[in-house]
């Protein structure tokens, strides 16, 4: 098992982050770990030291967090960022993604320099370069697959969280059970269908806001199309191709590519495994973030069989 600490490196995030403090409780199977990603252990001290830095740099934040009762939220967000950072590092190695110092400098210049780039954020000016590096790497991951990824899936819908979970678990039982559920829902007049095919370039909004393209065959996903909309999609990924004929995609902003790239980290998270210390709540495998409890995840992600029906 390797150890990733803040000593000798700078912290960064996948997306712009708000402000979040460490909660209380016991750690995961490895004592003193905030999280374990594959064979990499992220120490609780990383979260605690980063939290201290935030408050020292922005003393007004402490009173705001206390007034809002958001001290635990800060710890969860910092732990989330560290986990996603590790997922990105592993993915970048596997995908051979790189960002040059010249690219980082150019982006910082566009943002007005390190101080302007980190104003009001959880990062200090000294961390701006690594923050930008992470953003660029995530966008590069999204750019690599935006025009050559294709997924085939079975689809149905649900109107409540409970119904979405029940249908997801039924789909995860196997291809036959998934096919039966889709047929039943389609006959009932619901939005349902088998062997649906989609590419990120054909639906940039889905690519940037859902985990649909960041799951391996056999994975069952349930998530709301829009938060608090009571319109849940339940899908079973049947096939995921990364060698599809390239499609021309123009005008995709870096922000959308970063969001798409972040969801693609779900592949690495499933393969490596993420264990989160209970002091930070539970890991949400859909949003790739720590949340207070299992009932507050943004959806469900279940592993079934990859066999096609």
C-alpha positions as CSV (number, residue, x, y, z in Angstrom):
1,X,0.0,0.0,0.0
2,X,1.3,3.4,-0.9
3,X,0.8,6.6,1.1
4,X,-0.2,9.9,-0.4
5,X,0.5,12.9,1.8
6,X,0.6,16.6,1.4
7,X,4.3,16.8,2.2
8,X,6.2,17.6,-1.0
9,X,3.1,18.2,-3.2
10,X,0.3,20.6,-3.7
11,X,-3.3,19.9,-3.5
12,X,-5.8,20.4,-6.3
13,X,-9.4,19.7,-7.1
14,X,-11.3,18.4,-10.0
15,X,-13.8,21.2,-10.0
16,X,-14.1,24.6,-8.3
17,X,-14.9,23.9,-4.7
18,X,-16.7,25.7,-1.9
19,X,-15.7,25.8,1.7
20,X,-15.9,22.9,3.9
21,X,-14.0,20.7,8.6
22,X,-13.2,17.3,9.8
23,X,-16.0,15.4,11.5
24,X,-15.6,12.8,14.2
25,X,-15.7,9.0,14.2
26,X,-13.5,6.1,13.4
27,X,-11.5,5.5,10.3
28,X,-11.8,2.8,7.7
29,X,-9.9,-0.5,7.9
30,X,-6.6,1.3,8.0
31,X,-6.2,3.3,11.2
32,X,-5.7,7.0,10.6
33,X,-6.8,6.9,7.0
34,X,-9.3,9.4,5.6
35,X,-9.8,7.2,2.6
36,X,-8.2,4.3,0.7
37,X,-8.2,4.4,-3.0
38,X,-7.0,1.1,-4.4
39,X,-3.6,0.6,-2.7
40,X,-3.2,4.2,-1.8
41,X,-3.9,5.4,1.7
42,X,-4.9,9.1,2.2
43,X,-4.1,10.1,5.8
44,X,-6.7,11.9,8.0
45,X,-3.9,14.4,8.7
46,X,-4.1,15.6,5.1
47,X,-7.7,16.6,5.6
48,X,-7.0,18.2,9.0
49,X,-3.9,20.2,7.8
50,X,-5.7,21.5,4.8
51,X,-8.6,22.5,6.9
52,X,-6.3,24.4,9.3
53,X,-4.8,26.2,6.3
54,X,-8.2,27.3,5.0
55,X,-9.1,28.8,8.3
56,X,-5.7,30.5,8.8
57,X,-5.9,32.0,5.3
58,X,-9.6,33.0,5.6
59,X,-10.4,33.5,9.3
60,X,-13.9,34.8,8.5
61,X,-14.8,31.3,7.2
62,X,-14.7,29.7,10.7
63,X,-17.6,31.8,12.0
64,X,-19.6,31.3,8.8
65,X,-19.2,27.5,9.0
66,X,-20.3,27.5,12.7
67,X,-23.3,29.7,12.0
68,X,-24.3,27.4,9.1
69,X,-23.6,24.2,11.0
70,X,-21.3,23.3,8.1
71,X,-18.2,22.3,9.9
72,X,-18.6,18.6,9.0
73,X,-19.4,19.6,5.4
74,X,-15.9,21.1,5.1
75,X,-14.3,17.8,6.1
76,X,-16.4,15.9,3.6
77,X,-15.5,18.2,0.8
78,X,-11.8,18.2,1.5
79,X,-11.9,14.4,1.8
80,X,-13.8,14.2,-1.5
81,X,-11.2,16.4,-3.3
82,X,-8.4,14.2,-2.1
83,X,-10.1,11.1,-3.3
84,X,-10.9,12.5,-6.7
85,X,-7.4,13.9,-6.9
86,X,-6.0,10.4,-6.4
87,X,-8.5,8.9,-8.9
88,X,-7.3,11.4,-11.4
89,X,-3.6,10.7,-10.8
90,X,-4.2,7.0,-11.3
91,X,-6.3,7.6,-14.4
92,X,-3.8,10.1,-15.9
93,X,-1.1,7.4,-15.5
94,X,-3.2,4.8,-17.2
95,X,-4.3,7.1,-20.0
96,X,-0.8,8.7,-20.3
97,X,-2.2,12.2,-20.0
98,X,0.2,15.1,-19.3
99,X,0.0,18.8,-18.9
100,X,3.0,21.0,-19.5
101,X,4.3,23.9,-17.3
102,X,3.7,26.2,-20.2
103,X,0.0,25.2,-20.3
104,X,-0.3,25.8,-16.6
105,X,1.4,29.2,-16.8
106,X,-0.8,30.2,-19.8
107,X,-4.0,29.3,-17.9
108,X,-2.9,31.1,-14.8
109,X,-2.3,34.1,-16.9
110,X,-5.8,33.9,-18.3
111,X,-7.1,33.8,-14.7
112,X,-5.2,36.9,-13.7
113,X,-2.4,35.1,-11.7
114,X,-2.3,32.8,-8.7
115,X,-4.0,35.2,-6.2
116,X,-6.8,36.0,-8.5
117,X,-7.2,32.3,-9.5
118,X,-7.7,31.2,-5.9
119,X,-9.6,34.2,-4.4
120,X,-12.4,32.9,-2.2
121,X,-11.4,29.3,-2.7
122,X,-10.0,26.6,-0.5
123,X,-6.7,26.9,-2.2
124,X,-4.0,29.4,-1.6
125,X,-1.9,31.1,-4.3
126,X,0.9,28.6,-3.7
127,X,-1.5,25.8,-4.7
128,X,-2.8,27.6,-7.8
129,X,-0.4,25.8,-10.2
130,X,-1.5,22.3,-9.1
131,X,-5.1,23.3,-9.0
132,X,-4.9,24.4,-12.7
133,X,-3.0,21.3,-13.5
134,X,-5.8,19.2,-12.2
135,X,-8.4,21.1,-14.1
136,X,-6.4,20.8,-17.3
137,X,-5.9,17.1,-16.8
138,X,-9.6,16.5,-16.2
139,X,-10.5,18.5,-19.3
140,X,-7.9,16.5,-21.3
141,X,-9.5,13.3,-20.1
142,X,-12.9,14.5,-21.3
143,X,-11.4,15.7,-24.6
144,X,-9.9,12.3,-25.3
145,X,-13.2,10.5,-25.1
146,X,-15.8,13.1,-26.1
147,X,-15.8,12.1,-29.7
148,X,-14.9,8.4,-29.6
149,X,-16.9,6.8,-26.8
150,X,-20.2,5.0,-27.3
151,X,-22.4,3.2,-24.8
152,X,-25.3,0.7,-25.2
153,X,-27.8,0.4,-22.4
154,X,-31.2,-0.7,-21.2
155,X,-33.3,2.1,-19.8
156,X,-36.3,2.7,-17.7
157,X,-37.5,5.4,-15.3
158,X,-38.8,5.9,-11.8
159,X,-40.5,8.7,-9.9
160,X,-39.1,8.2,-6.4
161,X,-35.8,7.3,-4.9
162,X,-37.2,4.1,-3.4
163,X,-38.6,3.0,-6.7
164,X,-35.3,3.8,-8.5
165,X,-33.4,1.7,-6.0
166,X,-35.7,-1.2,-6.4
167,X,-35.5,-1.1,-10.1
168,X,-31.8,-0.8,-10.1
169,X,-31.4,-3.8,-7.8
170,X,-33.7,-5.8,-10.1
171,X,-31.7,-4.8,-13.1
172,X,-28.5,-5.8,-11.4
173,X,-29.7,-9.4,-11.0
174,X,-28.9,-10.1,-14.6
175,X,-29.7,-9.4,-18.3
176,X,-32.9,-11.4,-18.3
177,X,-34.3,-9.6,-15.2
178,X,-33.3,-6.3,-16.8
179,X,-35.0,-7.1,-20.1
180,X,-38.2,-8.2,-18.2
181,X,-38.3,-5.0,-16.3
182,X,-37.8,-2.8,-19.4
183,X,-40.6,-4.7,-21.2
184,X,-43.0,-4.3,-18.3
185,X,-42.3,-0.6,-18.0
186,X,-42.6,0.0,-21.7
187,X,-45.9,-1.8,-21.8
188,X,-47.1,0.4,-18.9
189,X,-46.3,3.5,-21.0
190,X,-43.1,4.5,-19.2
191,X,-40.0,5.8,-20.9
192,X,-38.2,2.5,-21.3
193,X,-36.2,0.7,-24.0
194,X,-33.6,-1.9,-24.6
195,X,-30.3,-1.6,-26.5
196,X,-30.3,2.2,-26.5
197,X,-27.2,3.7,-28.0
198,X,-25.7,7.1,-27.2
199,X,-22.4,9.0,-27.6
200,X,-21.3,12.0,-25.6
201,X,-21.1,14.2,-28.6
202,X,-24.8,13.5,-29.2
203,X,-25.8,14.7,-25.7
204,X,-23.3,17.0,-24.2
205,X,-25.6,17.8,-21.3
206,X,-25.9,14.1,-20.3
207,X,-22.1,13.7,-20.7
208,X,-21.4,16.7,-18.4
209,X,-24.1,16.0,-15.7
210,X,-24.5,12.2,-15.4
211,X,-22.4,9.1,-14.8
212,X,-23.8,7.4,-17.9
213,X,-20.5,7.3,-19.8
214,X,-18.3,6.6,-16.9
215,X,-19.4,3.0,-16.1
216,X,-18.2,-0.4,-17.3
217,X,-20.5,-3.0,-18.9
218,X,-22.7,-4.7,-16.3
219,X,-23.0,-1.6,-14.1
220,X,-26.5,-0.4,-13.2
221,X,-27.0,3.3,-12.5
222,X,-29.9,5.1,-11.1
223,X,-29.9,8.9,-10.9
224,X,-32.1,12.0,-11.3
225,X,-31.9,13.8,-14.6
226,X,-32.0,17.0,-12.6
227,X,-31.6,17.2,-8.8
228,X,-34.9,17.2,-6.9
229,X,-36.8,16.6,-10.2
230,X,-38.4,13.3,-9.1
231,X,-37.5,12.1,-12.6
232,X,-35.1,9.2,-12.2
233,X,-33.3,7.3,-14.9
234,X,-32.4,3.6,-14.3
235,X,-29.9,2.2,-16.8
236,X,-27.9,-1.0,-17.2
237,X,-24.8,-0.5,-19.2
238,X,-24.5,-3.4,-21.8
239,X,-21.6,-2.2,-23.9
240,X,-19.0,0.5,-23.7
241,X,-16.8,1.1,-26.7
242,X,-13.9,3.5,-26.7
243,X,-12.9,2.8,-30.3
244,X,-16.0,4.2,-32.0
245,X,-15.4,6.2,-35.2
246,X,-14.6,9.8,-34.2
247,X,-17.4,12.3,-34.4
248,X,-16.7,16.0,-35.0
249,X,-17.4,18.0,-31.9
250,X,-17.0,21.7,-32.0
251,X,-17.3,24.4,-29.4
252,X,-17.2,22.3,-26.2
253,X,-16.0,24.5,-23.4
254,X,-13.3,23.4,-21.0
255,X,-15.8,23.5,-18.1
256,X,-18.0,20.9,-19.8
257,X,-15.0,18.8,-20.6
258,X,-13.9,18.9,-17.0
259,X,-17.3,17.8,-15.8
260,X,-17.4,15.0,-18.4
261,X,-13.8,14.0,-17.4
262,X,-14.8,13.9,-13.7
263,X,-17.6,11.4,-14.4
264,X,-15.2,9.3,-16.4
265,X,-13.2,8.8,-13.2
266,X,-16.0,6.4,-12.1
267,X,-14.3,3.7,-14.2
268,X,-11.2,4.0,-12.1
269,X,-13.2,4.3,-8.8
270,X,-15.0,1.0,-9.6
271,X,-11.8,-0.8,-10.6
272,X,-9.6,0.5,-7.7
273,X,-12.3,0.7,-5.0
274,X,-12.8,3.6,-2.6
275,X,-13.1,3.2,1.1
276,X,-14.1,6.3,3.1
277,X,-13.6,6.8,6.8
278,X,-17.0,7.0,8.6
279,X,-15.9,10.3,10.1
280,X,-16.6,11.8,6.7
281,X,-19.9,10.0,6.0
282,X,-20.2,7.6,3.1
283,X,-18.9,7.6,-0.4
284,X,-21.4,8.5,-3.1
285,X,-20.3,6.4,-6.2
286,X,-22.5,8.4,-8.5
287,X,-21.3,12.0,-7.7
288,X,-17.9,10.7,-6.6
289,X,-18.1,12.6,-3.4
290,X,-18.5,12.1,0.4
291,X,-22.1,12.6,1.7
292,X,-23.4,12.5,5.3
293,X,-25.3,9.2,5.0
294,X,-26.3,6.5,2.6
295,X,-29.8,8.1,2.2
296,X,-28.2,11.2,0.8
297,X,-26.3,9.8,-2.1
298,X,-27.3,11.3,-5.5
299,X,-28.2,7.8,-6.8
300,X,-27.2,4.2,-6.9
301,X,-24.4,2.3,-8.7
302,X,-24.6,-1.4,-8.6
303,X,-22.3,-4.0,-10.1
304,X,-24.0,-6.8,-12.1
305,X,-23.0,-9.0,-15.0
306,X,-21.6,-7.7,-18.2
307,X,-23.2,-10.4,-20.3
308,X,-25.5,-9.0,-22.9
309,X,-29.1,-10.2,-23.3
